[in-house]
């Protein structure tokens, strides 16, 4: 039986893997068209998920295809992946991860509004520390940087954050249903996302696939397996025990990984102020874990 401690660990692992995607995708977009990268990544991910279901539990539950909530999750995530990838073309990996992870505020508001989730002083403190840490880590204290430069990328990242906030809130409602099979739901949503992205990809030039270099395929396979299929299943599993807001706060570990990766690969700035921001995020995560009732 899944415990709170294991649920937190699953979400942390998901966050670490998702955090690596910001850097890997930014590199991958040098070799693959932005839309085709998103579609092929999701196609590979859904294929891997379906193969896993066949090995573990036989055939997918086709009756779930009639669930409107799953289609909402599939379509919204497809749109979010495209917008997030385009944002990476115009701004840094760290800044994109900052703006995308601001969805934690949206998740908190939606959870309070939709499910009546109560935060308490510890929850409010965790949300405040996490938000402040996000800004300090990704701007290195140069707050004015948020108002300059890559406005299109910033806007797309913010729109993505809103979409992910709704996605997380609805996902919590779906995986909390009695008798739900997380592996089935996760794989079907990935497949629905792939269908959505296929429709978007039709607007692009299919001939671009023939020109993809081996390193482009390698990076897409990495993001499909380690940044999609595996973390998405683990996150949904953890979400069965954690609240949507607690999950979103723990996933702030994404920005730590993205910022460190951006510093190593792209030499994006990481100074003392950024380190303070990282500390605040870690403090927010620790507070969230304690709020979830996980023992020290």
TORGUGU-564608 format. One line per field, with one value per atom (N, C-alpha, C): residue number from 1; x, y, z; atom name. Coordinates in steps of 0.001 Angstrom, whole numbers, plus 500000, padded with zeros to 6 digits. Layout:
resi NUM_...
east X_...
north Y_...
up Z_...
name CA_...
This chain:
resi 1_1_1_2_2_2_3_3_3_4_4_4_5_5_5_6_6_6_7_7_7_8_8_8_9_9_9_10_10_10_11_11_11_12_12_12_13_13_13_14_14_14_15_15_15_16_16_16_17_17_17_18_18_18_19_19_19_20_20_20_21_21_21_22_22_22_23_23_23_24_24_24_25_25_25_26_26_26_27_27_27_28_28_28_29_29_29_30_30_30_31_31_31_32_32_32_33_33_33_34_34_34_35_35_35_36_36_36_37_37_37_38_38_38_39_39_39_40_40_40_41_41_41_42_42_42_43_43_43_44_44_44_45_45_45_46_46_46_47_47_47_48_48_48_49_49_49_50_50_50_51_51_51_52_52_52_53_53_53_54_54_54_55_55_55_56_56_56_57_57_57_58_58_58_59_59_59_60_60_60_61_61_61_62_62_62_63_63_63_64_64_64_65_65_65_66_66_66_67_67_67_68_68_68_69_69_69_70_70_70_71_71_71_72_72_72_73_73_73_74_74_74_75_75_75_76_76_76_77_77_77_78_78_78_79_79_79_80_80_80_81_81_81_82_82_82_83_83_83_84_84_84_85_85_85_86_86_86_87_87_87_88_88_88_89_89_89_90_90_90_91_91_91_92_92_92_93_93_93_94_94_94_95_95_95_96_96_96_97_97_97_98_98_98_99_99_99_100_100_100_101_101_101_102_102_102_103_103_103_104_104_104_105_105_105_106_106_106_107_107_107_108_108_108_109_109_109_110_110_110_111_111_111_112_112_112_113_113_113_114_114_114_115_115_115_116_116_116_117_117_117_118_118_118_119_119_119_120_120_120_121_121_121_122_122_122_123_123_123_124_124_124_125_125_125_126_126_126_127_127_127_128_128_128_129_129_129_130_130_130_131_131_131_132_132_132_133_133_133_134_134_134_135_135_135_136_136_136_137_137_137_138_138_138_139_139_139_140_140_140_141_141_141_142_142_142_143_143_143_144_144_144_145_145_145_146_146_146_147_147_147_148_148_148_149_149_149_150_150_150_151_151_151_152_152_152_153_153_153_154_154_154_155_155_155_156_156_156_157_157_157_158_158_158_159_159_159_160_160_160_161_161_161_162_162_162_163_163_163_164_164_164_165_165_165_166_166_166_167_167_167_168_168_168_169_169_169_170_170_170_171_171_171_172_172_172_173_173_173_174_174_174_175_175_175_176_176_176_177_177_177_178_178_178_179_179_179_180_180_180_181_181_181_182_182_182_183_183_183_184_184_184_185_185_185_186_186_186_187_187_187_188_188_188_189_189_189_190_190_190_191_191_191_192_192_192_193_193_193_194_194_194_195_195_195_196_196_196_197_197_197_198_198_198_199_199_199_200_200_200_201_201_201_202_202_202_203_203_203_204_204_204_205_205_205_206_206_206_207_207_207_208_208_208_209_209_209_210_210_210_211_211_211_212_212_212_213_213_213_214_214_214_215_215_215_216_216_216_217_217_217_218_218_218_219_219_219_220_220_220_221_221_221_222_222_222_223_223_223_224_224_224_225_225_225_226_226_226_227_227_227_228_228_228_229_229_229_230_230_230_231_231_231_232_232_232_233_233_233_234_234_234_235_235_235_236_236_236_237_237_237_238_238_238_239_239_239_240_240_240_241_241_241_242_242_242_243_243_243_244_244_244_245_245_245_246_246_246_247_247_247_248_248_248_249_249_249_250_250_250_251_251_251_252_252_252_253_253_253_254_254_254_255_255_255_256_256_256_257_257_257_258_258_258_259_259_259_260_260_260_261_261_261_262_262_262_263_263_263_264_264_264_265_265_265_266_266_266_267_267_267_268_268_268_269_269_269_270_270_270_271_271_271_272_272_272_273_273_273_274_274_274_275_275_275_276_276_276_277_277_277_278_278_278_279_279_279_280_280_280_281_281_281_282_282_282_283_283_283_284_284_284_285_285_285_286_286_286_287_287_287_288_288_288_289_289_289_290_290_290_291_291_291_292_292_292_293_293_293_294_294_294_295_295_295_296_296_296
east 500845_500000_500880_500518_501303_501144_502282_502268_502559_502342_502631_504109_504976_506419_506779_506242_506527_505915_504747_504103_504980_505521_506421_507647_508224_509417_509124_507966_507590_507479_506887_506737_508092_508974_510322_511076_511011_511674_511104_509785_509144_509666_509771_510243_511667_512528_513924_513995_513238_513243_512633_511523_510898_511808_512543_513453_514536_514996_516038_515513_514200_513639_513831_513857_514001_515326_516384_517694_517778_517324_517411_516606_515408_514574_515192_515751_516377_517518_518262_519318_518681_517642_516999_516381_515914_515286_516274_517565_518578_518615_518002_518049_516678_515611_514268_513307_512389_511352_510559_510181_509556_508272_507433_506171_506416_507309_507588_508299_509109_509747_508676_507710_506650_505824_505459_504617_505357_506574_507317_507675_507992_508250_507025_505854_504638_504211_504437_504112_504955_506246_507129_506714_506375_505995_504720_503723_502473_502693_503572_503900_504556_505475_506131_505126_504199_503173_502250_501828_500952_501662_502963_503746_503821_503970_504015_502707_501584_500273_500099_500518_500396_501181_502331_503173_502631_502076_501678_500226_499326_497902_497056_497691_496916_496564_495285_494851_494405_494559_494082_492571_492080_490649_490036_489476_488941_487756_487063_485900_486285_487551_488019_488045_487993_488004_486740_485713_484465_484485_485574_485687_486141_485281_485597_486776_486924_488035_489374_489457_490712_491019_489975_490189_490621_490052_490499_491979_492390_493789_494698_494257_495064_495232_494131_494179_494954_494682_495350_496855_497256_498698_499367_498668_499230_499513_498546_498717_499834_499870_500884_502293_502473_503803_504296_503413_503810_504192_503351_503629_504925_505136_506345_507593_507531_508670_508962_507903_508101_508711_508261_508815_510318_510781_512208_513035_512377_513093_513413_512643_512753_513326_513435_513949_514765_515353_516259_515506_516232_515631_515206_516070_515749_514540_514454_513325_512032_512115_510931_510429_511364_510966_510356_510873_510287_508834_508598_507257_506287_506742_505882_505521_506515_506263_505489_505201_504289_502878_502689_501406_501087_502111_501878_500879_500943_499995_498593_498508_497218_496613_497459_496977_496410_497112_496651_495290_495135_493874_492745_493042_492010_491623_492613_492326_491460_491740_490916_489503_489392_488090_487275_487950_487240_487033_488077_487993_487919_488039_487981_489207_490338_491561_491986_492336_492796_494309_494958_496412_497012_496434_497020_498256_498822_499986_501186_501367_502505_502370_501162_500949_501162_500648_500834_502315_503033_504470_505221_504874_505534_505304_504071_503737_504503_504624_505350_506838_507422_508857_509159_508303_508521_508461_507478_507329_508519_508941_510094_511351_511504_512670_512724_511559_511486_512060_511626_512051_513549_514029_515442_516356_515951_516794_516942_515857_515907_516349_516256_516696_518044_518512_519757_519692_518486_518307_518062_518226_518010_516547_515688_514242_513832_514575_514234_514318_515057_515201_513871_512921_511616_510820_511155_510381_511068_512153_512900_513082_513414_513854_512740_512749_512008_510529_509792_508403_507518_507732_506900_507104_508354_508631_508052_508154_507617_506096_505434_503975_503524_504188_503821_504043_505131_505412_504342_503885_502839_501510_501182_499968_500070_501265_501505_501273_501720_501543_500062_499238_497793_497200_497622_497118_497516_498794_499255_498542_498145_497421_496074_495342_494079_494330_495388_495737_495978_496757_497077_495831_494988_493781_492827_492613_491725_492343_493665_494349_494131_494212_493983_492586_491596_490226_490089_490777_490664_491296_492547_493253_492702_491865_491278_490000_489536_488318_488560_487549_487659_487852_488780_488998_489732_490257_490939_492298_492652_493956_494890_495867_496738_497503_497991_498770_497906_496645_495728_495436_495117_494790_495989_497170_498374_498659_498580_498899_497865_496588_495550_495662_495998_496167_497362_498443_499598_499193_498379_497925_497032_496134_495274_496098_497153_498056_498734_499147_499800_498840_497573_496568_496408_496355_496240_497435_498623_499841_499931_499374_499367_498557_497420_496581_497321_498092_498868_500022_500651_501805_501425_500153_499702_499824_499891_500045_501494_502395_503805_504203_505481_505967_506444_505739_506137_507518_507980_509275_510423_510170_511222_511691_510832_511210_512431_512479_513592_514922_514896_516139_516607_515916_516309_517593_518585_519856_519721_520635_520573_520518_521269_521243_519857_519142_517780_516866_516971_516176_516560_517850_518304_517707_517708_517153_515641_514954_513509_513198_513999_513798_514007_515046_515300_514098_513603_512473_511198_511050_509862_509830_510991_511047_511230_512255_512642_511999_511387_510728_509234_508727_507296_506696_506945_506290_506533_507802_508133_507679_508086_507680_506179_505507_504070_503319_503719_503105_503403_504668_505040_504306_504172_503479_502007_501344_499933_499758_500704_500642_500790_501748_501926_500738_500086_498955_497738_497711_496599_496621_497801_497926_498112_498658_498962_497921_497780_496892_497555_496741_497278_498287_498009_498916_500225_500159_501387_502241_501577_502302_502998_502282_502854_504034_503952_505054_506281_506064_507191_507843_507036_507565_508421_508534_509446_510888_511116_512447_512828_511810_512063_512973_512657_513389_514822_515057_516421_517236_516650_517336_517526_516473_516555_517599_517659_518598_520039_520273_521622_522039_521102_521398_521677_520900_521129_522479_522897_524206_525331_525185_526235_526307_525150_525121_525178_524422_524310_525003_525688_526372_525414_524166_523221_523650_523439_523969_523424_524299_523910_524824_524384_525203_524671_525118_524735_523227_522651_521204_520428_520912_520262_520342_521480_521647_520655_520416_519412_518036_517742_516477_516331_517425_517409_517118_517729_517504_516034_515438_514030_513111_513443_512647_512750_513976_514168_513392_513418_512666_511171_510676_509255_508889_509769_509517_509489_510451_510501_509236_508796_507562_506360_506353_505248_505235_506414_506510_506001_506392_505924_504423_503931_502486_501714_502365_501704_501640_502285_502232_503298_504347_505422_506408_506761_507668_509078_509837_511213_512091
north 498797_500000_501253_502240_503458_504312_504680_505538_506981_507925_509325_509521_508813_508934_508507_507388_506902_507822_508372_509292_510524_511063_512218_511860_510697_510258_510135_509598_509456_510811_511788_513122_513814_513617_514192_513635_512320_511697_512259_512409_512984_514395_515191_516556_516640_515770_515743_515401_514384_513982_515066_515656_516730_517956_518227_519360_519229_518005_517792_518060_517997_518154_519564_520585_521959_522147_521550_521661_520761_519515_518556_519031_519550_520015_521245_522146_523338_522946_521896_521372_520693_519896_519143_520015_521198_522084_522657_522426_522802_521801_520637_519562_519166_519497_519049_520240_520321_521350_521288_522450_522539_521708_521741_520994_519499_519140_517727_517109_517893_517368_516984_517880_517612_516393_516314_515209_513872_513813_512549_512089_513046_512697_512023_512622_512083_510778_510659_509412_508269_508516_507504_507187_508222_508027_507190_507499_506740_505304_505122_503762_502952_503584_502905_502577_503506_503264_502119_502088_501006_499660_499655_498413_497936_498888_498525_497930_498497_497961_496545_496337_495006_493964_494361_493434_493184_494240_494153_493757_494268_494046_493686_493370_492960_494133_494345_495369_496646_497807_499061_499050_499763_499863_500893_500429_501327_502147_501677_502408_503781_503937_505211_506300_505876_506854_507710_507264_508030_509082_509100_510028_511400_512403_513750_514375_514011_514557_514135_512901_512410_513124_513392_514113_515544_516154_517497_517476_516479_516377_516130_515273_514979_516182_516880_518040_519197_519468_520588_520351_519121_518856_518945_518544_518663_520109_520983_522417_522988_522570_523083_522696_521464_521019_521845_522132_522937_524349_524976_526340_526403_525393_525364_525224_524376_524207_525486_526155_527406_528460_528489_529446_529259_528009_527717_528257_528509_529077_530552_531215_532662_533109_532193_532584_531440_531650_530667_529498_528389_527216_527541_528279_528629_529525_530544_531469_530778_529895_529144_528290_527623_526777_527621_528866_529770_530056_530544_530971_529796_528657_527475_526997_527030_526530_527502_528690_529579_528982_527871_527177_526730_526686_526289_527241_528523_529501_529229_528960_528645_527381_526369_525109_525355_526171_526475_527170_528126_528866_527957_527129_526239_525170_524644_523612_524168_525424_526072_526286_526716_527032_525781_524776_523592_522541_522254_521168_521657_522987_523518_523187_522940_522596_523753_523415_524418_524318_525479_525483_525602_526434_526674_527556_527960_528834_528162_526872_526169_526097_525871_525811_527156_528222_529571_529942_529571_529855_529111_527846_527058_527675_528119_528737_530048_530830_532099_531881_530972_530680_530124_529224_528625_529643_530545_531568_532531_532953_533853_533154_531898_531143_530995_530787_530685_531931_533096_534361_534587_534391_534635_533676_532413_531409_531682_532030_532164_533544_534563_535907_536280_535471_535764_537142_537536_538799_539985_539816_540910_540892_541367_541303_542021_543068_543833_542980_541851_540967_540368_540300_539737_540628_541903_542847_543204_542548_542878_541652_541902_540822_540051_538741_537782_537747_538786_538908_537793_537367_536314_535004_534635_533414_533460_534622_534775_534613_535235_535163_533721_533011_531619_530734_531001_530230_530483_531725_532047_531380_531377_530693_529204_528654_527243_526976_527905_527746_527659_528492_528470_527120_526627_525337_524222_524214_523156_523228_524426_524552_523823_524048_523338_521835_521500_520098_519368_519981_519347_519171_520193_520133_519044_518971_517945_516555_516459_515163_514613_515486_515058_514480_515118_514619_513262_513088_511840_510683_510855_509727_509417_510308_510072_509238_508958_508151_506726_506161_504795_503807_502892_501832_502244_503457_503922_503237_502847_502230_503314_503707_504830_504573_503342_503030_503184_502748_502867_504328_505103_506518_507285_507048_507752_507493_506237_505875_506423_506352_506865_508374_509082_510537_510857_510086_510282_510041_509026_508721_509833_510346_511453_512712_512911_514040_513895_512655_512393_512675_512307_512571_514078_514820_516277_516878_516415_516934_516527_515368_514937_515923_516358_517332_518648_519060_520293_520114_518930_518664_518659_518356_518352_519731_520762_522124_522416_521521_521703_520813_520860_520109_518720_517626_516262_515874_516545_516213_516465_517242_517559_516322_515293_514078_513429_513429_512778_513448_514718_515438_515425_514683_514647_513828_514412_513728_512733_511747_510742_511348_512442_513041_513597_514069_514547_513429_512264_511103_510639_510674_510249_511127_512439_513362_513187_512904_512668_511381_510344_509085_509307_510094_510389_511092_512147_512894_512054_511148_510292_509347_508712_507711_508340_509192_509705_511039_511716_512998_512943_511772_511667_510398_509244_508003_507686_507629_507253_508303_509579_510551_510810_510733_510995_509910_508666_507572_507723_508009_508148_509323_510438_511613_511297_510665_510306_509372_508453_507529_508299_509229_510033_510936_511388_512299_511628_510301_509599_509796_510123_510306_511763_512584_513980_514924_516099_517106_517708_518341_518952_520045_520847_521930_521392_520386_519793_519209_518558_517989_519094_520189_521289_521925_522034_522602_521698_520403_519463_519476_519684_519705_520943_521851_522978_522502_521240_520663_520711_520785_520923_522106_523233_524449_524397_523654_523463_522714_521639_520829_521621_522341_523114_524221_524889_525997_525511_524431_523866_523343_522681_522186_523321_524416_525577_526215_526220_526767_525923_524598_523695_523687_523597_523426_524749_525750_527013_528182_527901_528943_530055_529683_530646_530993_532236_532734_531962_531791_531115_531647_532726_533369_533139_534008_533871_534037_535030_535260_534049_533475_532276_531126_531047_529999_530199_531464_531753_531302_531588_531145_529639_528934_527468_526989_527677_527319_527514_528621_528887_527821_527387_526338_525040_524712_523491_523585_524776_524980_524798_525317_525174_523706_522961_521539_520779_521105_520442_520742_522017_522382_521630_521476_520763_519301_518703_517300_517121_518044_517981_518219_519114_519389_518168_517331_516132_515022_515265_514245_513197_513480_512506_512668_511606_511720_512082_512764_513138_511903
up 500000_500000_500000_499206_499091_500344_500962_502143_501728_502674_502393_502066_502784_502554_501147_500709_499358_498307_498604_497663_497449_498529_498422_497607_497866_497136_495643_495301_493894_493209_493908_493325_493200_494181_494102_492900_492702_491551_490252_490206_489018_488752_489810_489664_489158_489652_489207_487717_487313_485905_485019_485443_484667_484591_485670_485674_484617_484385_483367_481965_481780_480444_479895_480764_480293_479541_480075_479437_478214_478359_477256_476049_476283_475175_474512_475330_474750_473816_474186_473297_472090_472334_471262_470190_470582_469606_468602_468826_467836_466680_466917_465926_465397_466134_465756_465834_464878_464880_466183_466697_468008_468113_467090_467135_466982_466057_465841_467033_467728_468942_469959_470179_471147_470742_469453_468991_469061_468513_468488_469903_470767_472175_472781_472568_473168_472507_471204_470509_471065_471236_471820_473257_474025_475426_475551_474726_474792_474340_473341_472892_473994_474720_475837_476934_477192_478207_477832_476580_476109_476171_475835_475914_477363_478293_479702_480184_479738_480126_479590_478351_477749_478556_479054_479814_481217_481824_483224_483448_482599_482893_481680_480569_479400_478502_478271_477318_478029_477375_477958_478135_479116_479388_478445_477342_476318_476810_477836_478333_478892_479290_479819_478750_477490_476400_476384_477094_477152_478262_479029_480151_479647_479784_479297_480039_481304_482086_481503_481057_480476_479166_478382_477125_477406_478446_478827_479188_479958_480366_479164_478242_477066_476154_475895_474997_475632_476905_477570_477685_477976_478078_476714_475654_474304_473955_474236_473971_474843_476117_477043_476609_476148_475707_474525_473576_472413_472844_473668_474116_474931_475774_476604_475743_474711_473809_473033_472564_471829_472746_474002_474969_475124_475101_475257_474089_472956_471817_472043_472897_473055_474395_475355_476657_477247_478417_478992_479620_479820_480450_481879_482606_483988_484094_483224_483283_482874_481876_481476_482630_483320_484452_485565_485764_486751_486422_485220_484839_484786_484271_484206_485615_486527_487878_488752_488230_488947_489003_488297_488366_489789_490647_492034_492699_492342_492898_492359_491054_490451_491019_491250_491837_493226_494010_495369_495338_494436_494333_493860_492855_492322_493348_494073_495074_496188_496571_497598_497078_495820_495234_494920_494338_493843_494928_495702_496687_498124_498314_499671_500496_499837_500550_501459_502701_503650_503782_503895_503897_505298_506150_507456_507326_508448_508434_507766_508017_507418_505906_505418_503975_503310_503952_503404_503396_504473_504543_503451_503230_502187_500813_500561_499282_499091_500154_500086_499863_500635_500487_499095_498629_497322_496199_496271_495233_495236_496438_496543_496043_496407_495964_494457_493832_492375_491708_492199_491594_491801_493024_493315_492564_492498_491845_490359_489709_488248_487768_488651_488240_488844_489819_490527_491191_491589_492275_491368_490067_489116_488684_489553_489345_488064_487706_486503_485250_485339_484175_483760_484715_484392_483451_483431_482630_481317_481019_479812_478936_477691_476808_476163_476413_475606_475987_475623_476059_475518_474264_473689_474446_474683_475430_476822_477486_478830_478842_477875_477796_477578_476681_476408_477632_478360_479569_480635_480748_481718_481346_480055_479599_479918_479704_480024_481501_482360_483804_484169_483531_483796_483394_482224_481747_482696_483139_484048_485392_485820_487084_487011_485920_485725_485555_484819_484576_485901_486794_488077_488933_488979_489798_489317_488006_487446_487610_487441_487607_489006_490017_491389_491548_490936_491024_490340_489202_488442_489197_489663_490299_491687_492231_493555_493486_492290_492154_492627_493249_493756_492609_492788_491820_490553_490506_489302_489176_487968_487699_487178_487991_487648_486360_486177_484972_483716_483792_482657_482346_483383_483202_482648_483220_482786_481315_480916_479532_478553_478920_478025_477851_478924_478808_477912_478035_477146_475695_475470_474106_473565_474414_473996_473715_474494_474250_472898_472587_471297_470140_470311_469270_469068_470168_470091_469360_469707_469086_467613_467277_465873_465036_465585_464872_464676_465707_465600_464617_464631_463763_462289_461995_460601_459962_460816_460304_459922_460334_460034_458860_458478_457324_457734_457335_457710_457187_456119_455533_456504_457556_458524_459285_459355_460084_459458_458116_457413_457717_458100_458334_459782_460655_462060_462233_462867_463103_464255_464326_465400_466803_467028_468362_468687_467668_467884_468342_467684_468087_469496_469800_471126_472214_471978_472962_473097_472004_472076_472830_472611_473336_474835_475171_476597_477213_476545_477111_477130_476172_476143_477333_477614_478674_480048_480177_481490_481873_480910_481217_480948_480562_480271_480872_480268_480695_482167_482564_483943_484957_484809_485834_485886_484734_484737_485515_485325_486082_487576_487927_489332_489982_489231_489771_490023_489069_489260_490452_490626_491748_493062_493100_494298_494571_493504_493619_494260_494268_494910_496422_496981_498428_498839_497934_498264_497683_498288_497720_496486_495646_494433_494774_495808_496189_496743_497615_498153_497034_496084_494949_494148_493882_493104_493829_495155_495920_495900_496043_495999_494623_493587_492223_491938_492914_492741_492611_492977_492773_491293_490412_488972_488680_489306_488984_489492_490581_491055_490005_489496_488487_487198_486767_485529_485635_486781_486949_487015_487754_487816_486443_485756_484413_483444_483551_482700_482960_484230_484592_484000_484068_483575_482051_481403_479946_479204_479678_478943_479637_480767_481540_481989_482256_482808_484235_484642_485909_487113_488117_489357_490466_491119_492135_493533_494461_495864_496055_495360_495487_494979_493881_493346_494346_495035_496047_497192_497558_498590_498112_496837_496261_496310_496007_496061_497477_498460_499860_500249_499786_500098_499492_498276_497637_498419_498834_499632_500942_501566_502808_502571_501433_501099_500911_500254_500030_501354_502250_503556_504358_504338_505032_504469_503157_502502_502901_502967_503369_504790_505680_507068_507148_506281_506238_505764_504950_504423_505472_506604_507665_507524_506733_506569_507700_508417_509540_509106_510025_509726_509651
name N_CA_C_N_CA_C_N_CA_C_N_CA_C_N_CA_C_N_CA_C_N_CA_C_N_CA_C_N_CA_C_N_CA_C_N_CA_C_N_CA_C_N_CA_C_N_CA_C_N_CA_C_N_CA_C_N_CA_C_N_CA_C_N_CA_C_N_CA_C_N_CA_C_N_CA_C_N_CA_C_N_CA_C_N_CA_C_N_CA_C_N_CA_C_N_CA_C_N_CA_C_N_CA_C_N_CA_C_N_CA_C_N_CA_C_N_CA_C_N_CA_C_N_CA_C_N_CA_C_N_CA_C_N_CA_C_N_CA_C_N_CA_C_N_CA_C_N_CA_C_N_CA_C_N_CA_C_N_CA_C_N_CA_C_N_CA_C_N_CA_C_N_CA_C_N_CA_C_N_CA_C_N_CA_C_N_CA_C_N_CA_C_N_CA_C_N_CA_C_N_CA_C_N_CA_C_N_CA_C_N_CA_C_N_CA_C_N_CA_C_N_CA_C_N_CA_C_N_CA_C_N_CA_C_N_CA_C_N_CA_C_N_CA_C_N_CA_C_N_CA_C_N_CA_C_N_CA_C_N_CA_C_N_CA_C_N_CA_C_N_CA_C_N_CA_C_N_CA_C_N_CA_C_N_CA_C_N_CA_C_N_CA_C_N_CA_C_N_CA_C_N_CA_C_N_CA_C_N_CA_C_N_CA_C_N_CA_C_N_CA_C_N_CA_C_N_CA_C_N_CA_C_N_CA_C_N_CA_C_N_CA_C_N_CA_C_N_CA_C_N_CA_C_N_CA_C_N_CA_C_N_CA_C_N_CA_C_N_CA_C_N_CA_C_N_CA_C_N_CA_C_N_CA_C_N_CA_C_N_CA_C_N_CA_C_N_CA_C_N_CA_C_N_CA_C_N_CA_C_N_CA_C_N_CA_C_N_CA_C_N_CA_C_N_CA_C_N_CA_C_N_CA_C_N_CA_C_N_CA_C_N_CA_C_N_CA_C_N_CA_C_N_CA_C_N_CA_C_N_CA_C_N_CA_C_N_CA_C_N_CA_C_N_CA_C_N_CA_C_N_CA_C_N_CA_C_N_CA_C_N_CA_C_N_CA_C_N_CA_C_N_CA_C_N_CA_C_N_CA_C_N_CA_C_N_CA_C_N_CA_C_N_CA_C_N_CA_C_N_CA_C_N_CA_C_N_CA_C_N_CA_C_N_CA_C_N_CA_C_N_CA_C_N_CA_C_N_CA_C_N_CA_C_N_CA_C_N_CA_C_N_CA_C_N_CA_C_N_CA_C_N_CA_C_N_CA_C_N_CA_C_N_CA_C_N_CA_C_N_CA_C_N_CA_C_N_CA_C_N_CA_C_N_CA_C_N_CA_C_N_CA_C_N_CA_C_N_CA_C_N_CA_C_N_CA_C_N_CA_C_N_CA_C_N_CA_C_N_CA_C_N_CA_C_N_CA_C_N_CA_C_N_CA_C_N_CA_C_N_CA_C_N_CA_C_N_CA_C_N_CA_C_N_CA_C_N_CA_C_N_CA_C_N_CA_C_N_CA_C_N_CA_C_N_CA_C_N_CA_C_N_CA_C_N_CA_C_N_CA_C_N_CA_C_N_CA_C_N_CA_C_N_CA_C_N_CA_C_N_CA_C_N_CA_C_N_CA_C_N_CA_C_N_CA_C_N_CA_C_N_CA_C_N_CA_C_N_CA_C_N_CA_C_N_CA_C_N_CA_C_N_CA_C_N_CA_C_N_CA_C_N_CA_C_N_CA_C_N_CA_C_N_CA_C_N_CA_C_N_CA_C_N_CA_C_N_CA_C_N_CA_C_N_CA_C_N_CA_C_N_CA_C_N_CA_C_N_CA_C_N_CA_C_N_CA_C_N_CA_C_N_CA_C_N_CA_C_N_CA_C_N_CA_C_N_CA_C_N_CA_C_N_CA_C_N_CA_C_N_CA_C_N_CA_C_N_CA_C_N_CA_C_N_CA_C_N_CA_C_N_CA_C_N_CA_C_N_CA_C_N_CA_C_N_CA_C_N_CA_C_N_CA_C_N_CA_C_N_CA_C_N_CA_C_N_CA_C_N_CA_C_N_CA_C_N_CA_C_N_CA_C_N_CA_C_N_CA_C_N_CA_C_N_CA_C_N_CA_C_N_CA_C_N_CA_C_N_CA_C_N_CA_C_N_CA_C_N_CA_C_N_CA_C_N_CA_C_N_CA_C_N_CA_C_N_CA_C_N_CA_C_N_CA_C_N_CA_C_N_CA_C_N_CA_C_N_CA_C_N_CA_C_N_CA_C
